Amino acid sequence: MVGSDGGWLVEKLTFLGAETRYITTSDCPTRHTIIQVDHKGKNSILLHAEANKEIPRKYSTDNLSHLYQ
């Protein structure tokens, strides 16, 4: 799932030949992530879910089941 701001990405993936039929669009913005790395290489990851929190479990189950056939 991409957010309302992710149409360009789906178009680009389609142009490059990627399978995009299982990608849906949400009214929310696409998720973004902030990764901080300290001087020792330890990281802290902050996720802002946005469109990802809109994905119902049934959608995931239905659309990923073809991978296991």
C-alpha positions as CSV (number, residue, x, y, z in Angstrom):
1,M,0.0,0.0,0.0
2,V,1.2,3.5,-0.8
3,G,-0.3,6.7,0.5
4,S,-1.9,9.4,-1.6
5,D,1.6,10.8,-2.3
6,G,2.9,7.5,-3.7
7,G,1.4,7.4,-7.2
8,W,4.7,8.4,-8.8
9,L,6.4,5.3,-7.2
10,V,3.8,2.9,-8.6
11,E,4.1,4.5,-12.0
12,K,7.9,4.2,-11.9
13,L,7.7,0.5,-10.8
14,T,5.2,-0.3,-13.6
15,F,7.5,1.4,-16.1
16,L,10.4,-0.6,-14.9
17,G,8.4,-3.9,-15.3
18,A,7.6,-4.6,-11.7
19,E,4.4,-6.3,-10.7
20,T,2.1,-3.6,-9.2
21,R,-1.4,-5.2,-9.3
22,Y,-1.3,-5.8,-5.5
23,I,-0.4,-2.2,-4.6
24,T,-3.4,-0.2,-3.3
25,T,-3.6,3.5,-2.4
26,S,-4.7,5.0,0.9
27,D,-5.9,8.5,1.6
28,C,-3.1,8.8,4.2
29,P,0.4,9.8,3.2
30,T,3.0,7.1,2.6
31,R,4.9,6.0,5.7
32,H,8.3,7.4,6.4
33,T,11.2,6.4,8.6
34,I,13.9,8.2,10.4
35,I,17.1,6.3,11.2
36,Q,19.6,7.8,13.6
37,V,23.1,6.2,14.0
38,D,25.5,7.1,16.8
39,H,29.3,7.3,16.6
40,K,29.5,3.6,17.7
41,G,27.2,2.4,14.9
42,K,24.1,1.8,17.2
43,N,20.9,2.8,15.5
44,S,17.5,4.0,16.5
45,I,14.6,3.7,14.1
46,L,11.5,5.8,14.3
47,L,8.6,4.7,12.2
48,H,5.7,6.9,11.3
49,A,3.1,4.4,10.1
50,E,0.6,6.6,8.1
51,A,-0.7,4.4,5.2
52,N,0.7,1.2,6.6
53,K,-1.6,1.4,9.6
54,E,-4.5,1.3,7.1
55,I,-3.7,-2.2,5.8
56,P,-6.2,-4.7,7.1
57,R,-5.0,-8.2,8.1
58,K,-7.3,-9.7,5.5
59,Y,-5.7,-7.7,2.7
60,S,-2.2,-8.9,3.7
61,T,-3.4,-12.5,4.0
62,D,-5.3,-12.5,0.7
63,N,-2.6,-10.8,-1.3
64,L,0.4,-12.6,0.1
65,S,-1.1,-16.1,-0.1
66,H,-0.2,-16.4,-3.8
67,L,3.5,-16.4,-2.8
68,Y,3.1,-19.7,-1.0
69,Q,1.4,-21.7,-3.8
